Every structure is written in structure tokens, then in C-alpha cells.
């Protein structure tokens, strides 16, 4: 009787036969180790081992290239926000490489859906962004849209839109004017019922001494194998570079990683 009770207890606690621990899979955005995933869970950079020559796959929405890239790492922490840097031997030595990379042991389909590119001059999109900008106090500046894509992020059959844009009267370093803006926006739903979810942005109502930002979409992909798509964004500045990663869950955008380096 004792043996039967012990056996049942093990099955209930483990949910089945014991299996080997899931591998830790690093995620690199730009040249920064932004974090990792293990068994569908997110890990902070400090918990992600790299080794001397880790292997990665490039994650892109404009190519089906599955070439394995060998990374060259420096396990010392970088001077900028303690970032760890990964450089790729098959690419140039640009520390601000605007790409997304995941460890080769990611065994699932990283891009189960390809985003549809939308017309940035479409009247409905322009009107929606103009209304959004007015809600942020931007009333006289022109509406400038840089990118617009559509993709079903969470698999519910309804596509979300990701839109970026910016406008600056001057591109002087550390001098911005009233009406300047830059944004990365997620639009959930369609038509009059659509709602805006701001991922990141700056909107100026007066002249200030500050650095400009220019947002762009790096890639949209399933980076932890749960079937939902994450959004990788980049924000470049005159003397710095910022990499952000978001997941869309239960109708909300949640920032997973936020790494930057520079002045």
C-alpha cells in the first residue's frame, strides 16, 4: 500500500514521466543580449549563459534564410547599462546591428505568420494616426507614418496593426521643437471600435533640450514557442540605440526587455 501511494504522489507532482530540463535559449537584439527563454518562460540577461561561440538563427520577416550564425561574445559586462554584447562573425563589426537573433535550439516555427505590409498613405490609417496624435497634444504637425504592418499576434483570428512614425522640425542634437514626435503604436481591432496601445513614443508640446528618437520595427516572431507573436522594436537616437521587446497578451502589450547603450 505504501508503494502505491508513493507512486501516485510522484505522478501528480510531475504530471508524467520526468524529462530533461529545457534548454536556455538566448535572444539577441541589435548586438545586445536582451534576455532568453526556457520552457516558454522569459529570462533576464543575467540568467542566460552564452559561452564563447554561441550559435544563433536570424529572425526576419523579409527572408526565409535559416543560416546558422556563430556569435563572438565578451562575457564581461559592457560599460553601457551592463549590457552583454554578441557580435556575429559573418557580419560587419557594427555594434548597433539592427537585427533579431535567437539561439539555434529554438525548435518551433519562429514565424508562423508573415505580417502584411500596409499602405502608409492609406486614408483610414492616416486619419487614425492623426486622431491619435491630437490625443497626445500634436495638432499642427503633419502626420508622418514610417511603417505599418498587420498581423494576428495572439492567434484569435483578428489582426492587429503595428505602426511607427516620426516628425522633427530640426534634427539638431539635443534640441527638439514643440510639435515634434516619434512613436510605435499597436492598434487593436478594426474600424471605429479599434483602440490604440502606445508601445513607446515621445510627444513635445514645447521646445526642450533633448535627444530625438526614431522608432522602427525590427521583427515580429514567436520567441518562446507559445504560438503568440512578440514585437521587437528599435529606437535610434543621435548617440544611442535602444532595443525593446513586447508581448501581446489578454489584450495588453507587456514590455519584456528594454536594453540600450549610448549617450
C-alpha positions as CSV (number, residue, x, y, z in Angstrom):
1,X,0.0,0.0,0.0
2,X,2.8,2.4,0.8
3,X,4.4,1.8,-2.6
4,X,1.2,2.6,-4.4
5,X,0.7,5.9,-2.5
6,X,4.3,7.0,-3.3
7,X,3.9,6.2,-7.0
8,X,0.7,8.2,-7.3
9,X,2.3,11.2,-5.5
10,X,5.1,11.3,-8.0
11,X,2.7,11.2,-11.0
12,X,0.6,14.0,-9.5
13,X,3.6,16.3,-8.8
14,X,5.4,15.8,-12.1
15,X,2.4,15.5,-14.4
16,X,4.0,12.5,-16.1
17,X,7.4,10.9,-16.6
18,X,10.4,13.1,-15.6
19,X,12.1,14.7,-18.6
20,X,15.4,16.5,-19.1
21,X,15.5,20.2,-18.3
22,X,14.5,22.5,-21.1
23,X,17.5,24.3,-22.7
24,X,18.0,28.0,-22.1
25,X,17.7,29.8,-25.4
26,X,19.3,33.3,-25.6
27,X,17.8,36.2,-27.5
28,X,19.9,38.9,-29.0
29,X,18.5,42.1,-30.4
30,X,20.9,44.5,-32.2
31,X,24.1,43.3,-30.6
32,X,22.7,43.2,-27.1
33,X,21.8,40.1,-25.1
34,X,18.3,41.2,-24.2
35,X,17.3,38.0,-22.4
36,X,16.2,34.5,-23.1
37,X,13.6,31.8,-22.8
38,X,13.3,28.4,-21.2
39,X,10.3,26.2,-21.5
40,X,8.2,29.1,-22.6
41,X,9.2,31.4,-19.7
42,X,11.2,34.6,-20.1
43,X,14.6,35.0,-18.5
44,X,16.6,38.2,-17.8
45,X,20.0,38.6,-19.4
46,X,21.9,37.8,-16.1
47,X,20.3,34.3,-16.1
48,X,21.3,33.4,-19.7
49,X,24.7,31.7,-20.3
50,X,26.3,32.3,-23.6
51,X,29.7,30.5,-23.9
52,X,32.4,31.6,-26.2
53,X,30.8,30.8,-29.6
54,X,27.0,30.5,-29.3
55,X,25.0,29.7,-32.4
56,X,22.0,31.7,-33.5
57,X,19.3,31.9,-36.1
58,X,18.4,35.3,-37.7
59,X,14.8,36.1,-37.2
60,X,13.4,38.2,-40.0
61,X,10.1,38.9,-41.7
62,X,11.6,39.6,-45.1
63,X,13.5,36.4,-45.6
64,X,13.3,32.6,-45.0
65,X,17.1,32.4,-44.5
66,X,17.8,29.8,-41.8
67,X,21.6,30.2,-41.9
68,X,23.2,29.5,-38.5
69,X,25.4,32.4,-37.3
70,X,28.2,31.9,-34.9
71,X,28.4,34.7,-32.3
72,X,31.5,36.1,-30.7
73,X,30.9,37.0,-27.1
74,X,32.6,39.0,-24.4
75,X,31.4,37.7,-21.1
76,X,32.4,40.9,-19.4
77,X,29.7,43.4,-18.9
78,X,29.7,46.3,-21.2
79,X,30.1,49.9,-19.9
80,X,26.6,50.9,-21.1
81,X,24.0,49.7,-18.7
82,X,25.9,46.5,-18.1
83,X,24.9,45.1,-21.5
84,X,26.5,41.9,-22.8
85,X,27.5,42.2,-26.4
86,X,27.3,39.5,-29.1
87,X,29.0,40.1,-32.4
88,X,28.4,37.9,-35.5
89,X,31.4,36.8,-37.5
90,X,29.6,36.7,-40.8
91,X,28.6,40.3,-40.5
92,X,30.4,43.6,-40.2
93,X,31.7,44.9,-36.9
94,X,28.7,47.2,-36.3
95,X,27.9,47.4,-32.6
96,X,24.4,48.6,-33.4
97,X,23.3,45.8,-35.8
98,X,19.5,46.3,-36.1
99,X,18.6,42.6,-36.1
100,X,16.9,39.9,-34.0
101,X,18.6,36.6,-33.3
102,X,17.7,33.5,-31.2
103,X,19.7,30.5,-30.1
104,X,19.8,27.6,-32.5
105,X,18.0,25.3,-30.1
106,X,14.7,27.1,-30.6
107,X,12.9,24.1,-32.3
108,X,9.5,25.7,-33.0
109,X,8.3,27.8,-36.0
110,X,9.6,31.2,-35.2
111,X,7.5,33.0,-37.8
112,X,4.2,31.1,-38.2
113,X,2.6,34.1,-39.8
114,X,4.1,36.8,-42.0
115,X,2.9,40.3,-41.5
116,X,1.1,42.1,-44.3
117,X,2.7,45.4,-45.3
118,X,0.1,48.2,-45.2
119,X,0.0,51.3,-47.3
120,X,1.3,54.2,-45.1
121,X,-0.6,56.6,-47.3
122,X,-4.0,54.9,-46.7
123,X,-6.6,57.4,-45.7
124,X,-8.0,55.3,-42.9
125,X,-4.6,54.7,-41.4
126,X,-3.6,58.4,-41.7
127,X,-6.9,59.6,-40.2
128,X,-6.5,57.1,-37.2
129,X,-2.9,58.3,-36.6
130,X,-3.9,62.0,-36.9
131,X,-6.5,61.5,-34.3
132,X,-4.1,59.6,-32.1
133,X,-1.5,62.4,-32.4
134,X,-4.1,65.0,-31.4
135,X,-4.9,63.0,-28.3
136,X,-1.2,63.5,-27.4
137,X,-1.3,67.3,-28.0
138,X,0.2,67.2,-31.5
139,X,-2.3,69.3,-33.5
140,X,-0.4,71.3,-36.1
141,X,2.4,69.0,-37.2
142,X,2.0,66.9,-40.3
143,X,1.1,63.2,-39.9
144,X,4.2,61.2,-40.9
145,X,3.9,57.4,-40.9
146,X,7.1,55.4,-41.5
147,X,5.9,51.8,-41.2
148,X,2.5,50.0,-41.0
149,X,2.0,46.2,-40.9
150,X,-0.9,43.9,-40.0
151,X,-0.6,40.6,-38.2
152,X,-2.6,38.4,-35.8
153,X,-0.4,38.4,-32.8
154,X,-2.3,36.2,-30.4
155,X,-4.0,33.7,-32.8
156,X,-7.6,34.9,-32.2
157,X,-8.2,35.4,-35.9
158,X,-8.2,39.2,-35.6
159,X,-5.2,41.0,-37.0
160,X,-3.5,43.8,-35.0
161,X,-1.7,46.7,-36.7
162,X,1.8,48.0,-35.7
163,X,2.5,51.5,-36.9
164,X,5.6,53.7,-36.5
165,X,6.2,57.3,-37.4
166,X,8.1,60.5,-36.5
167,X,8.3,64.1,-37.3
168,X,11.0,66.6,-36.3
169,X,11.3,70.2,-37.5
170,X,15.1,70.0,-37.0
171,X,17.5,67.2,-36.5
172,X,19.9,69.1,-34.3
173,X,21.3,67.1,-31.5
174,X,19.6,67.7,-28.1
175,X,17.2,70.4,-29.4
176,X,13.6,69.5,-30.1
177,X,10.7,71.7,-31.0
178,X,7.1,71.9,-29.9
179,X,5.1,69.5,-32.2
180,X,7.9,67.0,-32.7
181,X,7.1,63.4,-32.1
182,X,8.1,59.8,-32.6
183,X,6.0,56.7,-31.8
184,X,5.5,53.0,-32.1
185,X,1.8,52.1,-31.8
186,X,-0.3,49.0,-31.7
187,X,-3.8,49.2,-33.0
188,X,-6.1,46.5,-31.7
189,X,-9.4,45.8,-33.5
190,X,-10.7,47.5,-36.6
191,X,-13.0,50.3,-37.7
192,X,-14.5,52.7,-35.1
193,X,-14.0,50.1,-32.3
194,X,-10.2,50.0,-32.8
195,X,-8.2,51.1,-29.8
196,X,-4.6,52.4,-29.6
197,X,-1.9,50.8,-27.4
198,X,1.2,53.0,-27.3
199,X,4.3,50.9,-27.2
200,X,6.8,53.7,-27.0
201,X,7.0,57.4,-28.0
202,X,7.7,61.0,-27.3
203,X,5.4,63.9,-28.0
204,X,6.7,67.5,-27.5
205,X,4.4,70.4,-26.5
206,X,7.4,72.8,-26.1
207,X,10.9,73.3,-27.1
208,X,13.3,71.3,-24.9
209,X,17.0,70.2,-24.9
210,X,16.6,66.5,-25.5
211,X,17.6,63.8,-27.9
212,X,15.3,62.7,-30.8
213,X,14.0,59.2,-31.2
214,X,13.3,57.3,-34.4
215,X,11.2,54.1,-33.9
216,X,11.2,51.2,-36.2
217,X,10.0,47.6,-36.3
218,X,12.8,45.0,-36.1
219,X,10.7,41.8,-36.5
220,X,7.5,40.1,-35.3
221,X,8.0,36.5,-34.2
222,X,7.2,33.8,-31.7
223,X,10.3,33.8,-29.5
224,X,9.2,31.5,-26.7
225,X,7.2,28.8,-28.6
226,X,3.8,29.6,-27.1
227,X,2.2,30.3,-30.5
228,X,1.9,34.0,-29.9
229,X,4.0,36.6,-31.7
230,X,6.2,39.1,-30.0
231,X,7.1,42.6,-31.3
232,X,10.8,43.6,-31.5
233,X,11.3,47.4,-31.8
234,X,14.3,49.7,-32.2
235,X,14.6,53.3,-31.2
236,X,17.7,55.1,-32.5
237,X,18.9,58.4,-31.1
238,X,21.7,60.7,-32.1
239,X,24.2,59.0,-29.8
240,X,22.4,55.9,-28.6
241,X,20.5,52.8,-29.5
242,X,17.6,51.2,-27.7
243,X,16.1,47.7,-28.2
244,X,12.7,46.8,-26.9
245,X,10.6,43.5,-27.0
246,X,6.9,43.3,-26.3
247,X,4.4,40.5,-26.0
248,X,0.6,40.9,-26.6
249,X,-1.4,39.0,-24.1
250,X,-5.0,39.3,-23.0
251,X,-5.4,42.4,-25.0
252,X,-2.5,44.2,-23.4
253,X,1.1,44.9,-24.6
254,X,3.7,44.0,-22.0
255,X,7.3,45.1,-22.3
256,X,9.6,42.0,-21.8
257,X,13.0,43.5,-22.4
258,X,14.4,47.1,-22.7
259,X,18.1,47.4,-23.4
260,X,20.0,50.5,-24.5
261,X,23.6,51.8,-24.9
262,X,25.0,55.2,-25.6
263,X,24.7,58.8,-24.5
